[in-house]
């Protein structure tokens, strides 16, 4: 490990690092567990300007200050190194942990704002995810989630330009499927399995937030795309915050189109076909 990173770790923690171990789950940055000379552990993320470590630190601090969501402590943040407290885990997301996650996220989604968006955008693998304050959820989703990400995927060369007219047809018809919620909801914004750390049947922490004020269904939808949560989660969540009819049959695929486009921009491959299948589903 580079000497400057070793020195940064010691300055942030008060103890020199003695061992580095790579962790799984870092799609766009290197993530490592660091054992310190005093017996403590921390996690470091290494990146550059394109990985958005400062934006991630800002969101972690925001969640720690203004919500009850468990998140790691930020010990140090700059453009190339993010140092976080280490969260012990003991396995996957059990039924009990899903129930706990539902309670935590329902509480998070109860936090509101006057508009949709956030005080700054975020970065993921060089992809800017803007979040300007917007009065309409449908407008925000159309312009700053679907259209912006579609254009980024096209510009990357991973999404053919032939998709643009299909996307434009879909974006022109969003009012057919989506509705304006009563109020914006604060969401974590990146609810896949690797970002939910569990221990002893509970959620120990949520990591890698891309939080903003949105429709809470955006969060629920992404949790289905890669099987983050199942029935125990949705039963408990619905008890606290009722899920409106039509979500699972219709709207979930539309919300997940945004995440498919992100994955097209980052990885290409099978996500292009999944994007096409979603457009087919909506007749576009």
Secondary structure, 3 states (H helix, E strand, C coil): CCHHHHHHHHHHHCCCEEEEEECCCCCCCEEEEEEECCCCEEEEEECCHHHCHHHHHHHHHHHHHHCCCCCCCEEEECCCEEEEECCCCCCCCCHHHHHHHHHHHHHHHCCCCCCEECCCCEEECCEEECCCCECCHHHHHHHHHHHHHHHHHHHCCCCCCHHHHHHHHHHCCHHHCCCCCCCCEEECCCCCHHHEEEECCEEEEECCCCCEEECHHHHHHHHHHCCCCCHHHHHHHHHHCCCCCCHHHHHHHHHHHHHHHHHHHHHCCHHHHHHHHHHHHCCC
